[in-house]
Amino acid sequence: MVKKLKAKAAAKPTDSQLAAAVKESAQQIWLAGLGAFAKAQEGGNKVFETLARQGVSIQKRTMKVTEDKVNEVTTKVTKAANRIQKQATGSWDKLEGVFEQRVERAMTRLGVPTSKEVAALTKRVEQLTASVQALTHKAAKPAVAQPAAKKPAAKKVAKAVKTVRKPAAKKAAKAAAPAAAAAPSAAPAA
C-alpha cells in the first residue's frame, strides 16, 4: 500500500488523484480492522478459554510454591524456637544450680543442719528410743508380782515384795550398765 502511494506520488499526481489514493488507503485500513475484529470474535472464545486454563495452571503452581515456602519457613522458625527454648532451659537450670549452691553455703555458715543430717539424727533418736523402751520393759517385768491364790497376811506380803524388788533392781542395774556403756560410743561425733 505504501508502495502504491509512493508510485503515484512519483508520477506527480494531481490533488484529486492524491485524495483518491488516500481514500482508497483509508478504506483498505478500515477493512483490515474489520477483518481483524471478525477473526478476534471467532477465535476470542478459544483464546479466552486457553488463557483461563493457563491462569489456573499458573495459580496452582504458584500456590504449591507458596505452600512449600511457607512450610520451609515454618520448619526453620520451629527449629530456631526449639533451639532457643533449649538454651533458655539450660540457662535456667544453671541459674537454679548456682542459687541452690549459694543457699546451701549460707545455711552451712549459719549452722543450719542439712536434710541428710536431720534424717540421720532422727534415725538415731528412734534407735535410742527403742533401746530405752526395751530396757524399761525388761526392768518392769520382774517388778510385777504374781497374784497369790490365797490372801496372806499384810506383813508377809510386804516382806515378799521387798524380797522380789531387790533381785529385780539388781538385774535391771546389771542390764542397764552394758547398754549405758555402749550408748556413748555409738553416738555420732559432732
CORLINFEN-V136244 format. One record per pair of residues at least 12 apart in sequence whose ideal C-beta (glycine too) atoms are under 10 Angstrom apart, sorted by sequence separation. I is the first residue (numbers start at 0). GAP is how many residues later the second one is. If there is no record, write none. Layout:
I,GAP ; I,GAP
This chain:
7,12 ; 8,12 ; 144,12 ; 147,12 ; 4,13 ; 7,13 ; 6,14 ; 144,15 ; 4,16 ; 7,16 ; 144,16 ; 3,17 ; 4,17 ; 142,18 ; 145,18 ; 4,19 ; 144,19 ; 0,20 ; 3,20 ; 4,20 ; 143,20 ; 144,20 ; 3,21 ; 142,21 ; 141,22 ; 142,22 ; 0,23 ; 1,23 ; 141,23 ; 0,24 ; 3,24 ; 143,24 ; 141,25 ; 142,25 ; 141,26 ; 142,26 ; 0,27 ; 140,27 ; 141,27 ; 0,28 ; 139,28 ; 141,28 ; 142,28 ; 138,29 ; 141,29 ; 142,29 ; 137,30 ; 138,30 ; 140,30 ; 141,30 ; 0,31 ; 140,31 ; 138,32 ; 139,32 ; 137,33 ; 138,33 ; 137,34 ; 138,34 ; 135,36 ; 138,36 ; 134,37 ; 137,37 ; 138,37 ; 137,38 ; 134,40 ; 135,40 ; 133,41 ; 134,41 ; 137,41 ; 134,44 ; 133,45 ; 134,45 ; 131,47 ; 130,48 ; 130,51 ; 131,51 ; 130,52 ; 127,55 ; 130,55 ; 126,56 ; 127,58 ; 126,59 ; 127,59 ; 123,62 ; 123,63 ; 123,64 ; 120,67 ; 119,68 ; 116,71
